[in-house]
Amino acid sequence: MRTGLYPGTFDPVTLGHIDIIRRACALVDKLVIGVAINRDKGPLFSLEERVEMIEFTCKELSAQTGTEIVVHPFENLLIDCAQDVGAQSIIRGLRAVADFEYEYQMVGMNRVLNDSIETVFLMADAQHQAIASKLVKEIARLGGDVSHFVTPEVNNALKERLA
C-alpha cells in the first residue's frame, strides 16, 4: 500500500489545499493529512476544529477517488510523523518560487534524517496559486468575501469565529 503524508496547519483548509489533496489521491492508496500542532502560529481554529473541517471536506473526496484519507494531528518532526504513519512519501504543495526555496531546504534536511522517504511537489492549480490560509483569514477579518477561496462550510466557520 502506497501511503503519502500531506502536512500543514490548515488554519483553515482552503480550496488550494483541497486541490492538492485531490491530486495526491491519484498517487497513493492512503493519504494521511497531517495537521500540525504549531503553538507558535497561534491558529484561529483549534486543532479539533481544523481536524473536523478536513474530515468533513475529505469524506466525499475519499469516496470519489477510492483513496483512504486519514486525518492525523502531529507535533513532532515532519520526518518522524511520516515514519509514524508509515508514509513512503511526503506531499507538498507549491504556489510560487518562494515556496520552492523554503521547501528545497526542508527536503535537504529531511533527506539527511531519513533518505528513504521521498518528497513529492505538486503545483497548485493556476486558479488556486494565490490562496494562502493567512491571507484568507486576513480578508475575512476585514469583512471581505472569502467564498472563492474556501468551501461553504469553512466560509461559515470563519464568519462565526470572526463575528
N, C-alpha and C positions, 0 to 999 in steps of 0.2 A: 504494500500500500504506500503510495507516494503521499507524504504529508508535508504541507507548507505552513509556515508561520507568517502571518501578516500583522506586524506590531504597530501600535500607535497609541495616542492618548484618546483619540476620537471624542473630543470635547468641543462640539458634538460631532457625531458621524455626519459626513456630507455626501452629496452626490458624487463627488470626486472619489471618496473612499469606496463607495458602493460600486463605482465603475471599475476600480482596481480589484475589488473582491470578485465581481462577476468574471473578469478576465482571468484572475488567478484560479478560479474554479475549473477552467479548461486545462490547467497544468497539473493539478493534483487531485487525488481521490478524497483527501481530507484536508480542509483548510482550518487552521486554528487562528482565530482573531485574538491576538494578544493585546489586552487592554492594560496599558501601562499605568501603574500607580505612581504618579510623579507629584509628590507633595510640593516641590519647588515651583511648579507651574501654577498652582492654585486654581484647579479646574472649576468651571462654572457649575458643572454637574457632578454629583457624587459618583463614585465607582459603580455603585449599584444601578444608578440611573443610566450611566453610559453602557453598561453591560446589557441592561434591559432594552435600550434603544437598538443596539446592534442585533440582539437576538430577535427582536420583532422584525427588524428590517431584513435580516438574512433568512428568516423562516421560509418565505416564498422562494427566494433565490436558491436555497438548498434543494427545494422540491423541483424547481425548474431545471437545474443543472445536474442533479443526481450526486452532487458533491456534499459530503458530510461537512457541515460548518459548526464549529465549536467555539464558544467564547471563553477565553481563559485570562483572568486577571493575573498580572505579574509585577513584581517589584525588584527582581534580581537582574543581573546582566542579561542582555538580549540573547547572547550566545548560550547562556545557561538555560534560559527559558526554552530556546529551541531544542536543546538536549532533553529537557524535562518532558516536552510534549512529543518527542520522537520525530522532530522535523528534519527532513533532509535539505530543506531549502528555506530561506528567509525571503519573503516577498516585500519589495519596497516600491512605492510609487514615486515617480518623478514628475515634477511640474516644470521646472526650469533648470538652467545651468547651475544656479546657486544650490539647488537641491543636490545635484550630482556631486559637487565639490565636497559637501558635507558627507554624503553617503559613501563616496570613494574612500574617505578617511576611515569611516566606520568599518567598511568591508576589510580594509587592510588590517585593522586591529582585530576584528573577529577572526580573520584567517589565521592570525598568529595564535589566537586562543583555541581555535578548533578548525582545522582546514578541511574537515570532511563535510561541513555544512556550506552549501553554495548560497550565494545571494543572487536573486533574480530581480532585475529592474523592469518595471512596467511603466511606460509613459502614460500619463493621464490623457484621456481623450481631449481633443482640442477644446471642446466646449466646457471642460471641467478644469483646465490647466490653471486658471486664476483662482480657483476656490481654495481657501485655507480656513480652517476652523477659527483661527484667531481673527481673521477679517470678518467672517460670518458673525461672530459674537460682537465685534465692534459695530457692525452695521445694525444688528438687532438692538444693541444697547442704545443706539442713537435713533431708534424708531424707524429704521429702513426696512424695506421688504427683502427678506432672505429666501422667499419661496422658490427662487430659481436655483438655489444652492443646496437645499436640504429637502427631505421628504416632508409631506404634510404633518406627520406625527412629530418630527423634530421641530418643525416650524412652530407648532402649537406649544411644545415644551419650552421653547425659547421665549415665546410670548408670555407664558405663565410665569416663568422664572424671572423675567425682567419687568413684569408689570408693577 
